[in-house]
Amino acid sequence: MFLEQLITRRWRAWLPIVALCLLLAACSSTRLGYDAMPMWLGWQLDRYLGLDSEQRELASARIEALHRWHRQTQLPAYTAFLASVQSRLGGSIGAEEISRWREDALAAWTPLAERMAPDVAALALTLRPAQLERMARRFEESNRDERRKLLPDTAERREAARADRVLERVRFFVGDLSSRQEREIRALAVALPPSEADWLAEREARQKAVLDVLGRIVRERPPQDIAQQWVRETLAGLWRSADPARREAIAKSTAAGDALSATILARPEQRRQFHERLRGFADDFSVLAAR
């Protein structure tokens, strides 16, 4: 679900561009998904918080304004970023360059978090304790589902699940693969560091950070500017791990993923397909930004 992904999940994709593309592509069509996002996000907020009529009205107005801002100011930057990536796909791509792309893509969170902070704070100031309890229960439910998917009961099943996830992402960006290529990618995926437990722990830490700041606002009912400051600080640090051991494990996992991506993009045909996929996203973003 979009809200869960936005709050709790850092896209663990094999290429950094997924941080932009999948976030925006809520449906199979990027344009359709982007246009439907305000309604989708409002529904998710209601699902997680059980909004009353006044809160729904507030959330709807804020989401629509955020959506307009994002369309006008962020989509052109995404298009430029995609163009810069496409320009490099004519030659070989190394893991270091993929790492830079990933960091550039994830930097898109900073202006979004800054712009969202007043809206989140405004809604938080209207929340009741029971609504936060509802959100906590929803998080627990989603964590159970995620744990079942990421951490099956045997090492073999965990490796198979990891390989399935990697293959799904690869197919999304480069299309169909031969049986030989699928076997090769599965072997590479199985060899990745087993960091699923660390990612789950980080997911839960982010959920706790969100619940903590919302709970503090509900308890203390600070002035709007103070609430905004608390939310802004929480959102800005949402993707920075506070646990040194997990931070190191995730860094190793990410570096291994970058190396896997470079191996996949070493094949000219897959670079071509990836280029075509990115061009499709860039064209969609350009059309959306011009509306």
C-alpha positions in Angstrom: 0.0 0.0 0.0 1.2 3.5 -0.8 1.1 5.0 2.7 2.9 2.0 4.2 5.5 2.2 1.5 6.0 5.9 1.9 6.3 5.8 5.7 7.9 2.4 6.3 9.7 1.2 3.3 12.9 2.4 1.7 12.7 0.8 -1.8 15.2 -2.1 -1.7 15.4 -2.3 -5.5 18.2 -3.5 -7.5 18.5 -0.1 -9.2 18.2 3.3 -7.4 15.8 4.7 -10.0 13.0 2.6 -8.4 12.9 5.2 -5.6 11.3 7.5 -8.1 9.6 5.4 -10.6 7.8 2.9 -8.4 6.9 5.6 -5.9 5.0 7.5 -8.6 3.7 4.5 -10.5 0.8 3.5 -8.3 -0.8 1.6 -11.2 0.5 0.0 -14.3 0.3 3.3 -16.0 2.5 6.0 -14.6 0.1 8.8 -15.6 -3.0 7.1 -14.3 -1.2 6.2 -11.1 0.1 9.7 -10.6 -3.3 11.3 -11.2 -5.0 8.9 -8.9 -2.5 9.4 -6.1 -4.4 12.1 -4.1 -7.5 9.8 -3.8 -5.3 6.8 -3.1 -3.3 8.6 -0.4 -6.5 9.9 1.2 -7.9 6.5 1.3 -4.8 5.1 2.9 -4.7 7.8 5.6 -8.3 6.9 6.4 -7.5 3.2 6.5 -4.6 3.8 8.9 -6.1 6.5 11.1 -9.9 6.3 10.8 -10.3 10.0 10.0 -13.5 11.9 10.9 -15.2 14.2 8.4 -13.3 17.3 9.3 -10.0 15.5 9.2 -10.8 14.0 5.8 -11.6 17.5 4.5 -8.3 18.8 5.9 -6.3 15.9 4.5 -7.9 16.2 1.1 -7.1 19.9 0.7 -3.5 19.4 1.9 -3.0 16.4 -0.4 -4.3 18.2 -3.4 -2.0 21.1 -2.7 1.0 18.8 -2.2 0.1 17.0 -5.4 0.1 20.3 -7.4 3.4 21.4 -5.9 5.0 18.0 -6.7 3.7 18.1 -10.3 5.0 21.6 -10.9 8.3 21.5 -9.1 9.5 18.0 -8.7 8.6 16.1 -11.9 10.8 18.4 -14.0 13.7 17.5 -11.8 12.9 13.8 -12.1 12.8 14.1 -15.8 16.2 15.7 -15.9 17.6 13.0 -13.6 16.3 10.2 -15.8 17.8 12.0 -18.8 21.2 12.1 -17.2 21.0 8.3 -16.4 19.9 7.5 -20.0 22.9 9.5 -21.3 25.3 7.1 -19.6 23.7 3.9 -20.9 25.6 3.8 -24.1 28.7 2.4 -22.4 29.7 0.3 -19.5 28.3 1.1 -16.0 30.1 0.4 -12.8 28.8 -0.2 -9.3 30.3 3.2 -8.2 28.1 5.1 -10.8 25.0 3.1 -9.7 25.8 4.1 -6.1 25.8 7.7 -7.1 22.5 7.4 -9.0 21.0 5.7 -6.0 22.1 8.6 -3.7 20.9 11.2 -6.2 17.5 9.4 -6.4 17.1 9.2 -2.7 17.9 12.9 -2.3 14.5 13.5 -3.9 13.1 12.7 -0.4 14.5 15.9 1.1 12.3 18.5 -0.6 9.3 16.3 -0.4 9.8 15.8 3.4 10.3 19.6 3.8 7.1 20.3 1.9 5.1 17.6 3.7 6.0 18.7 7.2 3.4 21.5 7.7 0.7 19.2 6.3 1.6 16.3 8.5 1.8 18.6 11.5 -1.6 20.1 10.8 -3.3 16.8 10.6 -1.4 15.5 13.7 -2.7 18.3 15.8 -6.2 17.0 15.2 -5.5 13.4 16.0 -6.8 11.5 19.0 -5.0 8.7 20.9 -7.3 6.1 19.6 -6.3 6.9 16.1 -2.6 6.4 16.9 -3.5 3.1 18.4 -5.2 2.2 15.2 -2.1 3.1 13.2 0.1 1.0 15.5 -2.2 -2.0 14.9 -2.0 -1.5 11.2 1.8 -1.3 11.3 1.8 -4.5 13.4 -0.4 -6.3 10.8 1.7 -5.1 7.9 4.9 -6.2 9.7 3.6 -9.7 10.2 2.8 -9.9 6.5 6.2 -8.5 5.6 8.0 -10.9 7.9 6.3 -13.9 6.3 7.4 -12.7 2.9 11.0 -11.8 3.7 11.8 -14.4 6.4 10.3 -17.8 5.6 11.1 -20.5 8.0 14.2 -22.0 6.3 17.3 -20.6 4.8 16.5 -22.2 1.5 13.1 -20.6 1.3 14.5 -17.2 2.3 17.1 -17.4 -0.5 14.4 -18.4 -3.0 12.2 -15.5 -1.9 15.1 -13.1 -2.3 15.8 -14.4 -5.8 12.1 -14.0 -6.7 12.1 -10.4 -5.5 15.2 -9.6 -7.5 13.9 -11.3 -10.6 10.6 -9.4 -10.4 12.5 -6.0 -10.2 14.9 -6.9 -13.0 12.0 -7.9 -15.3 10.2 -4.6 -14.4 13.1 -2.6 -15.8 14.6 -4.8 -18.6 11.7 -7.0 -19.7 11.8 -10.7 -20.4 14.8 -12.8 -19.6 16.1 -16.0 -21.1 16.1 -19.1 -18.9 19.9 -18.9 -18.7 19.7 -15.2 -17.6 17.1 -16.0 -15.0 19.3 -18.8 -13.6 22.3 -16.4 -13.5 20.4 -13.7 -11.7 18.9 -16.1 -9.2 22.4 -17.3 -8.3 23.6 -13.7 -7.9 20.6 -12.9 -5.7 21.1 -15.9 -3.5 24.7 -14.8 -3.0 23.6 -11.4 -1.7 24.2 -10.7 2.0 21.1 -12.0 4.0 20.1 -8.6 5.3 16.3 -9.1 5.4 16.2 -9.0 9.2 18.1 -5.7 9.2 15.7 -4.2 6.7 12.7 -5.3 8.8 14.3 -3.9 12.0 14.8 -0.6 10.2 11.2 -0.6 8.9 10.0 -1.0 12.5 12.3 1.7 13.7 10.9 4.1 11.1 7.4 3.2 12.2 8.3 3.9 15.8 9.7 7.3 14.8 6.5 8.2 13.1 4.3 7.1 16.0 6.6 8.8 18.5 6.4 12.2 16.9 2.6 11.9 16.3 2.1 10.8 19.9 4.2 13.7 21.2 2.1 16.1 19.2 -1.2 14.5 20.4 0.0 14.6 24.1 1.5 18.1 24.2 -0.6 19.9 21.6 2.3 22.4 20.7 1.9 25.5 18.6 1.8 24.8 14.9 5.4 26.0 14.3 6.8 23.6 17.0 4.8 20.7 15.6 6.1 21.4 12.2 9.7 21.5 13.5 9.2 18.1 15.2 7.8 16.5 12.1 10.4 18.1 9.9 13.2 16.6 12.0 11.6 13.2 12.0 11.0 13.1 8.3 14.5 14.4 7.5 16.1 11.6 9.5 13.7 8.8 8.5 16.2 7.0 6.3 19.2 7.3 8.6 19.7 4.3 10.7 20.5 4.9 14.4 21.8 1.4 14.9 25.6 1.1 13.9 25.4 -2.7 13.4 22.3 -2.4 11.2 23.8 0.5 9.3 26.9 -1.4 8.5 24.9 -4.5 7.4 22.6 -2.5 5.2 25.6 -0.6 3.7 27.1 -4.0 2.7 23.8 -5.2 1.3 23.4 -2.0 -0.7 26.9 -2.2 -2.1 26.3 -5.8 -3.1 23.1 -4.8 -4.8 24.9 -2.1 -6.7 27.4 -4.7 -7.9 24.6 -7.0 -9.0 23.0 -4.1 -10.9 26.3 -3.4 -12.7 26.5 -7.0 -13.7 23.0 -7.0 -15.2 23.7 -3.7 -17.0 26.9 -5.1 -18.5 24.8 -6.7 -21.2 24.1 -4.2 -24.0 20.6 -5.6 -24.7 19.6 -5.1 -21.1 21.0 -1.6 -21.1 19.0 -0.9 -24.2 15.8 -2.2 -22.6 16.5 -0.2 -19.4 17.0 2.9 -21.5 13.7 2.4 -23.1 12.0 1.9 -19.8 13.5 5.1 -18.4 12.5 7.0 -21.5 8.9 6.0 -21.0 9.0 7.3 -17.5 10.7 10.5 -18.5 8.1 11.1 -21.3 5.2 10.5 -18.8 6.8 12.9 -16.2 7.2 15.6 -18.9 3.5 15.3 -19.9 2.4 15.3 -16.3 4.5 18.3 -15.4 3.1 20.3 -18.3 -0.5 20.0 -17.2 
